[in-house]
Amino acid sequence: MKNYNIIISEPWDFTNSDGSNIISGQIIRIVNEEIAIFRCNEKILLNGFEGDFFLLSPRLLHERFFKGVLSIEVNGAGISSSIEDISPSMVNQLQLLFIGSLKRAD
């Protein structure tokens, strides 16, 4: 799996355990061109959610996920249920936790 960083822009005061506004991890599954599942290298506490799995969706309508994506603006929502159960219909049911820029780290 390829490593990615999400540079968090909202909430503007987010910091992780090392004091930066970056979440590191991997895209573990692309559900479809509009949904990807991201696993952080460490658990994140954000707006009352604690976990290491996030559902990412493109922030801009013309952007899409695909294998090998290098950079994309994303919305992020925490996943508290099994990642095996994620479907496109769940996107609107999850709470938006952050906005950021997903970039390949390697």
N, C-alpha and C positions, 0 to 999 in steps of 0.2 A: 504494500500500500504506500501511496505517496503522502508525504507530510505537507500539511497546510497550516497557515496562521490566519486567524480572523482578527483584524484590527478593529476593535470596537469603537464606534463613533457615538452611539447612543445606547445606554445612558452614558453621558459624557464623563461621569465621575467613576466609571468602572475601573477597578484594578484587580489583578489576579494575585496569587501568592507571592510573586516576585516584584510586585509593585507596578507592573506595566499594564497597558490596556490591550494586551494581546492574549488570545486563547490559541493554544497549539494542539494539533491532533491530526486525525485522518478522516477522509470521507470513506465510510465503510460500505455505503450502498447508495447508488443512485436509483431512486424509486421510479422516476420518470424525468423528463427534461426540465421539470419545474420543482422537483423535490429531491433533496439529498439528505442522508443521515450522517451526521458528523459526530465522532467520538473524541472528546478532549483527552489530553494526557493526564489530567487531574480533575477531580470534582470541582465544580464551579458553584458558588453561591451567588445568586443574582435575582433580585426582586422577589425573595421568598422561595425561589426554586433552588434546590440543591441536586446536582447530578452531573453526569459526564456525557450524556447523549442529547444532541440537539437536532431538530428538524430545520433544515435551511431551505429557503425559497428565494429565487431571484427578486431583487428589489425593483428592478426595471423590467417592464413588460417584454422588451425585445431580447433580454438575456435568457440563456438556457444553460443547464448543466449538461456536460458531456464528459466522456472519459478524457483525461488529460487537460481539463480546464485549468488555465493559468491564473486568472483573476476574474472576480465577479462581485458585485455589490449584493449583499444578502440581508434578509430578515431571518432572525433566529428565534425558535420556540423550544422550550424544554420538553423532553419526552420522559414521562414517568411510567408509561406502560411498556410492554414488551416491544422491542423494535421490529419484531417479526410481524406485528399486527398493524404496522403503519401502512396507510393507504392514502391516496390523493384526497379522499373525502374528509380526512382528519385535519387538514391544514387549517381550515376555518374554525376548528374547535379548540385549537391550542392557543395559549397566551403568548403574544409576542414579547420577547424578553430583551432583544437587542437588535441593533442595526450595525452592520459592519462591512468590511471589505475582506473577502476570502482571497488569499494569495498562496500559490505554491511556495513551499519553503525549501524544496530541494530541486 
